[in-house]
C-alpha cells in the first residue's frame, strides 16, 4: 500500500460512511485517495474516489445500516494494520 501524500483532500473523495450512505463500498480498501490521521499518525478518516467503489450487495447494505460505526471501524483497522505491517517491514530492513 502506498500511503497517499499529505496535502489537500481531493474534493470528489468521500469517506466509507459517506459512500455507504450512497449505497457504495470501496473495491480495494488498501488504495485510499487520502488518509486523515491524528498527531500520532493513527488514521481517523479514510477517503476514496468513486472509481474505487462499487454498488453494495444487499448483505453489505444491511450490515452498513445496522451499525455505521462498526462498518467504518473495519476499514480503519484494515488501513491501520497495513500501515503497521509496512512499518515493521521497514524496521526489519534497517
N, C-alpha and C positions, 0 to 999 in steps of 0.2 A: 504494500500500500504506500503510495507516495502521498505524503502529507501536503495538502494544499498550502501555498504560501499565504502568509498573513497579508492582509490588505483589505480593501472594501469587499463586503459580501455582495456577490452578483445580485442585481435587482430581481432577476427572474428565478432565483433559487428559493426553495421553501424547506421548512423542517419536516421531519417524518410526520409529526402531528398535523401540520398544515396540508401535506399531501394526503394523509389519511382522511381528513375531512372532505377532500375532493375525490375520495374513492381510489387513491393510487398508493403504491408501495414501491420502495426502491428495488431495482433489479439487482444491482450489485452494491450491497451496503458498504463495502470496503472502498468505494470510489465516490466519496463525498466531494462536493464542489467547494465547501467551506466548512471549517470547524471553528466554532467559537468556544474558547476554553477559559478557565479561570486563571488566576495568578499562578497556580501550581501546575498548570499545563493539563488539567483534567478537563476532558470535553464536557461541555454543558449543553450545547445545541449543535446539531449536525444538519447541514443544508445540502440538498440535492437539486439538480436540474431536472426538468421534465423528461429529457431524453434518457435519463437513467431511472425512469419509473414506468410502471405498468398498472393496468387496472387490477384491483384487488379481486380475489376469489370471494365467494360468499362466506367461506370459513374465515378468511382474513378480515372481512368486514365485521363479522360477528365478534371476532377476537378484539379488533380495534375498538368497536363501540362498547364492549364490555368493560374495558379498562385502558383508557388512553395513556395513562401514566406508565403502566407496565409495558405497553406496546413501545412507547418512546424509550424507556429504560433498556429494553432489549437491544435496541440499536446503539445506544450509548455504550453498553457493555461490549458489543461486538467491536466497536472502534477502540475503546479503552484497552481491551485485551490485545488487539492487533498492535497498537502503539507500544504496549509493554513488551510484546514479543520482539518487535523491531529494536527497542532499546536494549533488551537482553542480548539479542544477536550482535548488536554493535559493541556491547561491552566485551563479549567473547572474542571479537576480532582485534580488540586493542591489546 
